[in-house]
Amino acid sequence: MLIRVLCCLLVALSARSLAAVEDRVTLPQFRLLVVLSLEGPAKLVVLADRLGVNPSTAMRMVDRLIAAGLADRQVNPDNRRETVLRLTTEGRRIVEDVTSQRRKEIATIVERLDPSQRAALIGALAAFTEAGGEPAVPDEDSELYPLGWSDMGPRPGR
């Protein structure tokens, strides 16, 4: 029951936050934009791995994002024989806008909870995050990226 409730809420939040850009970006394409936003320029095989898709699927997503002006290719500064993919200014703006909308919706939901429910939710989400193998949530005064993750340094494969 808990899994079903969480899945329904997360899907609804994702769909509502993407509503303003759904004519330009699908959910899988948005995931790719988020990976580029968090990790910076990346090779296609790295993106495919992060998204759990095969490289040909990632290439089709990338081609559509490039055609829409949301991503572009550039020569890898570390190896001039390779290209990497990166966000354009417009791609970054879409990630920030969708993320901002999602945060507003989550804030509205959290504001409906009484203080004891909020405290219980924080504890449950911290445990859920830890069980999922994610880093601990940073302090409120930590430097944050647009999506709320702290600067953990470069990730492998970049």
Residue frames as qw, qx, qy, qz and C-alpha x, y, z in Angstrom:
[[0.000, 0.886, 0.464, 0.000, 0.00, 0.00, 0.00],
 [0.307, -0.791, 0.097, 0.520, 2.77, 2.47, 0.93],
 [0.410, -0.140, 0.595, 0.677, 4.60, 1.80, -2.34],
 [0.216, 0.599, 0.674, 0.374, 1.45, 2.39, -4.37],
 [0.125, -0.932, -0.290, 0.181, 0.70, 5.67, -2.55],
 [0.373, -0.640, 0.292, 0.605, 4.27, 6.94, -2.97],
 [0.393, 0.099, 0.675, 0.616, 4.35, 5.99, -6.64],
 [0.138, 0.766, 0.591, 0.212, 1.05, 7.72, -7.37],
 [0.204, -0.922, -0.105, 0.313, 2.14, 10.89, -5.59],
 [0.416, -0.480, 0.440, 0.634, 5.56, 11.00, -7.26],
 [0.349, 0.320, 0.694, 0.543, 4.11, 10.39, -10.72],
 [0.037, 0.878, 0.473, 0.061, 1.49, 13.08, -10.17],
 [0.298, -0.832, 0.085, 0.460, 4.10, 15.58, -8.95],
 [0.435, -0.204, 0.581, 0.657, 6.35, 14.81, -11.92],
 [0.272, 0.537, 0.683, 0.413, 3.52, 15.15, -14.41],
 [0.059, -0.936, -0.335, 0.089, 2.26, 18.44, -12.95],
 [0.353, -0.733, 0.218, 0.539, 5.72, 19.98, -12.77],
 [0.372, -0.084, 0.659, 0.648, 6.40, 19.03, -16.42],
 [0.354, 0.694, 0.621, -0.083, 3.01, 20.29, -17.65],
 [0.109, 0.896, -0.028, -0.431, 4.35, 23.70, -18.68],
 [0.032, 0.642, -0.640, -0.421, 7.04, 22.15, -20.90],
 [0.688, 0.071, 0.720, -0.052, 5.37, 18.92, -22.03],
 [0.668, 0.721, 0.124, -0.138, 5.09, 20.24, -25.58],
 [0.296, 0.828, -0.475, 0.027, 8.92, 20.45, -25.69],
 [0.092, 0.462, -0.847, 0.245, 10.24, 17.70, -23.40],
 [0.814, -0.236, -0.475, -0.236, 9.16, 14.18, -22.44],
 [0.709, -0.671, 0.183, -0.116, 9.83, 12.78, -18.97],
 [0.908, -0.064, 0.141, 0.389, 12.77, 10.62, -20.20],
 [0.476, 0.618, 0.016, 0.625, 14.26, 13.63, -22.01],
 [0.310, -0.857, 0.108, -0.397, 13.85, 15.71, -18.86],
 [0.874, -0.445, 0.133, 0.142, 15.72, 13.04, -16.89],
 [0.768, 0.267, 0.087, 0.576, 18.59, 13.38, -19.37],
 [0.107, 0.797, -0.021, 0.594, 18.56, 17.17, -18.93],
 [0.627, -0.750, 0.103, -0.184, 18.68, 16.70, -15.15],
 [0.906, -0.161, 0.107, 0.376, 21.70, 14.38, -15.42],
 [0.538, 0.494, 0.052, 0.681, 23.51, 16.98, -17.54],
 [0.216, -0.851, 0.004, -0.479, 22.51, 19.69, -15.07],
 [0.765, -0.629, 0.132, -0.033, 23.89, 17.75, -12.12],
 [0.852, -0.212, 0.299, 0.374, 26.99, 16.22, -13.69],
 [0.012, 0.743, -0.343, -0.574, 27.92, 18.68, -16.42],
 [0.588, 0.533, -0.462, -0.396, 29.06, 17.73, -19.91],
 [0.666, -0.221, 0.706, -0.097, 29.10, 13.97, -20.43],
 [0.107, 0.233, -0.834, -0.488, 29.76, 11.35, -23.09],
 [0.686, -0.043, -0.338, -0.643, 26.79, 9.56, -24.59],
 [0.656, -0.039, -0.751, 0.058, 27.73, 6.19, -23.06],
 [0.145, -0.014, -0.640, 0.754, 27.87, 7.78, -19.60],
 [0.453, -0.004, 0.070, -0.889, 24.44, 9.34, -20.08],
 [0.721, -0.022, -0.565, -0.400, 22.99, 6.04, -21.29],
 [0.494, -0.027, -0.786, 0.371, 24.42, 4.29, -18.23],
 [0.062, 0.010, 0.473, -0.879, 23.05, 6.92, -15.82],
 [0.578, 0.059, -0.050, -0.813, 19.60, 6.64, -17.41],
 [0.546, -0.040, 0.820, -0.167, 19.65, 2.85, -17.62],
 [0.737, 0.590, 0.158, -0.291, 19.04, 2.82, -21.38],
 [0.796, 0.083, 0.353, 0.485, 21.07, 1.57, -24.31],
 [0.275, -0.391, 0.199, 0.855, 23.25, 4.11, -26.16],
 [0.080, 0.291, 0.651, 0.696, 21.02, 4.14, -29.26],
 [0.222, -0.770, -0.597, -0.042, 18.03, 5.17, -27.13],
 [0.366, -0.684, -0.112, 0.622, 20.10, 7.86, -25.44],
 [0.286, -0.082, 0.445, 0.845, 21.29, 9.07, -28.86],
 [0.025, -0.578, -0.659, -0.481, 17.69, 9.49, -30.07],
 [0.320, -0.826, -0.402, 0.230, 16.85, 11.49, -26.93],
 [0.411, -0.490, 0.137, 0.756, 19.97, 13.63, -27.37],
 [0.232, 0.207, 0.570, 0.760, 19.21, 14.28, -31.04],
 [0.136, -0.753, -0.585, -0.270, 15.73, 15.52, -30.13],
 [0.408, -0.784, -0.209, 0.418, 17.09, 17.74, -27.35],
 [0.391, -0.245, 0.323, 0.826, 19.71, 19.20, -29.70],
 [0.100, 0.448, 0.627, 0.630, 17.02, 19.86, -32.35],
 [0.279, -0.830, -0.477, -0.080, 14.95, 21.63, -29.66],
 [0.202, 0.735, -0.214, 0.611, 17.94, 23.78, -28.65],
 [0.689, -0.680, 0.051, -0.246, 18.12, 22.31, -25.13],
 [0.769, -0.425, 0.378, 0.293, 21.47, 20.51, -25.45],
 [0.548, 0.776, -0.292, -0.111, 24.47, 20.60, -27.75],
 [0.943, -0.022, 0.005, 0.331, 27.61, 18.69, -28.59],
 [0.042, 0.938, -0.343, 0.011, 31.11, 19.99, -28.04],
 [0.682, 0.394, -0.562, 0.250, 34.62, 18.63, -28.34],
 [0.796, -0.555, -0.195, 0.144, 35.73, 16.98, -25.10],
 [0.043, 0.927, -0.335, 0.162, 38.44, 19.29, -23.70],
 [0.617, -0.528, 0.583, -0.016, 40.14, 16.25, -22.14],
 [0.530, -0.020, 0.774, 0.346, 40.22, 14.22, -25.37],
 [0.266, 0.483, -0.194, -0.811, 39.74, 16.12, -28.63],
 [0.173, 0.046, -0.883, -0.435, 38.75, 12.90, -30.45],
 [0.094, -0.453, -0.872, 0.160, 35.56, 12.65, -28.37],
 [0.206, -0.467, -0.179, -0.841, 32.45, 14.77, -28.11],
 [0.091, -0.272, -0.782, 0.554, 30.49, 15.46, -24.98],
 [0.156, -0.655, -0.573, -0.468, 26.94, 16.63, -24.54],
 [0.192, -0.166, -0.453, 0.854, 25.99, 19.63, -22.48],
 [0.085, 0.763, 0.600, -0.224, 23.00, 21.76, -21.60],
 [0.220, 0.501, 0.203, 0.812, 22.32, 24.98, -23.43],
 [0.081, -0.072, 0.360, -0.927, 21.13, 28.03, -21.52],
 [0.633, -0.120, -0.219, -0.733, 17.57, 27.15, -22.52],
 [0.729, -0.088, -0.679, -0.014, 18.01, 23.55, -21.35],
 [0.317, -0.018, -0.630, 0.709, 19.26, 24.76, -17.98],
 [0.317, -0.108, 0.117, -0.935, 16.33, 27.17, -17.72],
 [0.729, -0.159, -0.460, -0.481, 13.86, 24.33, -18.30],
 [0.620, -0.104, -0.707, 0.324, 15.48, 22.21, -15.58],
 [0.118, 0.001, -0.457, 0.882, 15.38, 25.15, -13.16],
 [0.466, -0.129, -0.107, -0.869, 11.76, 26.05, -14.02],
 [0.755, -0.172, -0.571, -0.273, 10.47, 22.49, -13.68],
 [0.530, -0.071, -0.668, 0.518, 12.44, 22.00, -10.46],
 [0.079, -0.087, 0.291, -0.949, 11.12, 25.26, -9.04],
 [0.634, -0.172, -0.274, -0.702, 7.55, 24.24, -9.86],
 [0.739, -0.137, -0.659, 0.031, 8.07, 20.82, -8.27],
 [0.326, -0.004, -0.587, 0.741, 9.49, 22.40, -5.10],
 [0.330, -0.148, 0.089, -0.928, 6.48, 24.75, -4.85],
 [0.750, -0.179, -0.438, -0.463, 4.10, 21.82, -5.14],
 [0.659, -0.097, -0.668, 0.332, 6.00, 19.82, -2.52],
 [0.099, 0.091, -0.422, 0.896, 6.10, 22.87, -0.21],
 [0.534, -0.212, -0.131, -0.808, 2.33, 23.25, -0.55],
 [0.800, -0.182, -0.552, -0.147, 1.82, 19.61, 0.41],
 [0.536, -0.021, -0.599, 0.594, 4.24, 19.82, 3.35],
 [0.113, -0.216, 0.224, -0.944, 2.57, 23.02, 4.63],
 [0.683, -0.292, -0.320, -0.588, -0.69, 21.07, 4.98],
 [0.733, -0.147, -0.625, 0.226, 0.96, 18.76, 7.53],
 [0.482, -0.863, 0.019, -0.147, 1.03, 19.61, 11.21],
 [0.011, 0.806, -0.577, 0.132, 4.48, 19.99, 12.85],
 [0.642, -0.320, 0.688, -0.109, 4.55, 16.44, 14.25],
 [0.852, 0.419, 0.314, -0.011, 3.71, 15.00, 10.83],
 [0.421, 0.857, -0.286, 0.080, 6.48, 17.10, 9.26],
 [0.287, -0.667, 0.676, -0.124, 9.01, 15.84, 11.81],
 [0.792, -0.010, 0.606, -0.074, 7.95, 12.24, 11.16],
 [0.741, 0.664, 0.097, -0.004, 8.20, 12.83, 7.40],
 [0.151, 0.855, -0.492, 0.065, 11.74, 14.20, 7.73],
 [0.499, -0.439, 0.740, -0.104, 12.82, 11.14, 9.70],
 [0.822, 0.264, 0.500, -0.075, 11.16, 8.74, 7.28],
 [0.620, 0.783, -0.060, 0.015, 12.62, 10.45, 4.20],
 [0.070, -0.784, 0.615, -0.050, 16.10, 10.55, 5.74],
 [0.637, -0.202, 0.741, -0.063, 15.89, 6.79, 6.39],
 [0.777, 0.534, 0.325, -0.076, 14.49, 6.21, 2.88],
 [0.359, 0.879, -0.315, -0.014, 17.34, 8.24, 1.36],
 [0.282, -0.611, 0.738, -0.056, 19.94, 6.30, 3.35],
 [0.747, 0.062, 0.655, -0.092, 18.37, 2.95, 2.44],
 [0.702, 0.692, 0.160, -0.043, 18.49, 4.02, -1.21],
 [0.787, -0.044, 0.148, 0.597, 22.23, 4.61, -0.97],
 [0.250, 0.822, 0.127, 0.495, 22.02, 8.36, -1.52],
 [0.370, 0.176, -0.424, 0.808, 24.17, 10.85, 0.38],
 [0.183, -0.575, -0.621, 0.500, 22.73, 12.48, 3.47],
 [0.127, 0.881, 0.350, 0.291, 20.66, 15.61, 2.97],
 [0.444, 0.245, -0.231, 0.831, 22.92, 18.67, 3.39],
 [0.161, -0.517, -0.480, 0.691, 22.38, 21.32, 6.04],
 [0.275, 0.854, 0.439, -0.049, 20.13, 24.21, 5.03],
 [0.028, -0.927, 0.186, 0.324, 23.08, 26.62, 4.78],
 [0.631, -0.157, 0.607, 0.458, 25.08, 24.31, 2.47],
 [0.215, 0.459, -0.429, -0.747, 25.80, 25.38, -1.10],
 [0.654, 0.277, 0.684, -0.167, 23.19, 23.67, -3.27],
 [0.112, 0.016, 0.698, 0.707, 22.88, 22.92, -6.95],
 [0.408, -0.072, -0.205, -0.887, 19.56, 23.87, -8.60],
 [0.699, -0.200, -0.589, -0.352, 18.01, 20.51, -7.76],
 [0.660, -0.655, 0.110, -0.351, 19.01, 20.54, -4.12],
 [0.944, -0.088, -0.134, 0.287, 22.05, 18.25, -4.12],
 [0.353, -0.859, 0.245, 0.279, 25.23, 19.48, -2.48],
 [0.489, 0.732, -0.470, -0.060, 28.47, 19.73, -4.42],
 [0.900, -0.312, 0.304, 0.019, 29.84, 16.23, -3.93],
 [0.226, -0.561, 0.644, 0.468, 32.55, 16.79, -6.55],
 [0.501, 0.363, -0.559, -0.552, 32.75, 15.17, -9.95],
 [0.881, -0.042, 0.377, -0.282, 31.14, 11.80, -10.43],
 [0.494, -0.248, 0.749, 0.366, 32.96, 8.89, -12.02],
 [0.512, 0.411, 0.696, 0.289, 32.80, 8.68, -15.80],
 [0.199, 0.936, 0.202, -0.206, 32.68, 12.40, -16.49]]
